[in-house]
Amino acid sequence: MYAYSQTSGNDVFYGVMPALDRYVDKKYFVINRIVWVYDSSGVQPKSKFGSLYEPILMITHSASTDYTFNYQDIMVEAKTGAERKLIDYRKTPPQPYNAMKIPGNVWEFNRVRYKMNEYENHPSQKPEALLERILLTSSNKNEIVLDPFSGSFTTSAVAIRLGRKAVGIDINPDYYEIGLRRTGIALQNGGKLLYQDKSRKTRNKSKSDHYSNFDQMELNSIADDSAR
Ligand SMILES: C[S@@+](CC[C@H](N)C(=O)[O-])C[C@H]1O[C@@H](n2cnc3c(N)ncnc32)[C@H](O)[C@@H]1O
């Protein structure tokens, strides 16, 4: 089982996540506290440090519960900092150290950005790469993956792509429709065509907002001239 904050970065620090962690710690067994870190091109506060991570809890029912951990499917490059391959002299004959390792508990994945193909119109969409690591590690092909707070249905979409079965739930009918399309179940719902809504989540201005119609005409004519 995995649990992560459903809210913004600040809540992670001050409220929701510590409370969830304490609650879960009493009732279940926490195997790992994982930190998902990301960069941000977004507006950061000027009076404090910006929030650039989200915690994830990896949980089983109890310390003796068996669980799936397919570490061989999620190996990453071991960065030793050395330019030459380090040699393991404990072995006979000596051999280069294994260049791959199991990831640590700090995971770096970009947040989903407007320009990315996977972008959906949901305020807290998780990246597919993050869910891919979780699902490859903790599930096997043909097993059922449940996400009861599916949002943009990233979990279900990735689960299906990886050959798992998926059950996804969301209270919001708009998000349910994203789920229908993203999982390939349906491309329409009650006669309504389901398409990928690429509306921006932010009201920040983009490049095109800085061009007046006049500027745009100028740019078009420069482009025309250079094409001649
Ligand atoms: C943080 S989002 C999940 C984002 C998701 N992981 C993704 O990649 O898009 C949480 C979702 O839970 C849904 N939700 C909130 N309360 C719910 C409830 N009682 N039952 C089902 N869904 C709920 C919200 O509509 C929201 O889309």
The ligand as a Tripos MOL2 file, in Angstrom:
@<TRIPOS>MOLECULE
LIG
   27    29     1     0     0
SMALL
NO_CHARGES

@<TRIPOS>ATOM
      1 C1         -4.7130   14.3760   -5.1680 C.3       1 LIG1
      2 S1         -6.0040   13.9280   -6.2310 S.3       1 LIG1
      3 C2         -5.3520   12.4760   -6.9250 C.3       1 LIG1
      4 C3         -4.4280   12.7680   -8.0620 C.3       1 LIG1
      5 C4         -4.0090   11.5340   -8.7990 C.3       1 LIG1
      6 N1         -3.0390   10.7700   -8.0710 N.3       1 LIG1
      7 C5         -3.4850   11.8960  -10.1770 C.2       1 LIG1
      8 O1         -2.3960   11.4560  -10.6030 O.co2     1 LIG1
      9 O2         -4.1590   12.6520  -10.8690 O.co2     1 LIG1
     10 C6         -7.2540   13.3580   -5.1680 C.3       1 LIG1
     11 C7         -8.5710   13.0780   -5.8240 C.3       1 LIG1
     12 O3         -9.4460   12.5150   -4.8540 O.3       1 LIG1
     13 C8        -10.7820   12.8360   -5.2010 C.3       1 LIG1
     14 N2        -11.6170   12.6490   -4.0110 N.ar      1 LIG1
     15 C9        -11.7210   13.4390   -2.9090 C.ar      1 LIG1
     16 N3        -12.5820   12.9200   -2.0400 N.ar      1 LIG1
     17 C10       -13.0400   11.7660   -2.5700 C.ar      1 LIG1
     18 C11       -13.9350   10.7590   -2.1210 C.ar      1 LIG1
     19 N4        -14.5660   10.8560   -0.9660 N.pl3     1 LIG1
     20 N5        -14.1650    9.6910   -2.9150 N.ar      1 LIG1
     21 C12       -13.5190    9.5880   -4.1160 C.ar      1 LIG1
     22 N6        -12.6790   10.5050   -4.5990 N.ar      1 LIG1
     23 C13       -12.4160   11.5900   -3.8330 C.ar      1 LIG1
     24 C14       -10.6900   14.2600   -5.6990 C.3       1 LIG1
     25 O4        -11.7470   14.5430   -6.6100 O.3       1 LIG1
     26 C15        -9.2940   14.2890   -6.3690 C.3       1 LIG1
     27 O5         -9.3990   14.1850   -7.7760 O.3       1 LIG1
@<TRIPOS>BOND
     1     1     2 1
     2     2     3 1
     3     2    10 1
     4     3     4 1
     5     4     5 1
     6     5     6 1
     7     5     7 1
     8     7     8 2
     9     7     9 1
    10    10    11 1
    11    11    12 1
    12    11    26 1
    13    12    13 1
    14    13    14 1
    15    13    24 1
    16    14    15 ar
    17    14    23 ar
    18    15    16 ar
    19    16    17 ar
    20    17    18 ar
    21    17    23 ar
    22    18    19 1
    23    18    20 ar
    24    20    21 ar
    25    21    22 ar
    26    22    23 ar
    27    24    25 1
    28    24    26 1
    29    26    27 1
@<TRIPOS>SUBSTRUCTURE
     1 LIG1         1 GROUP 0 **** ****
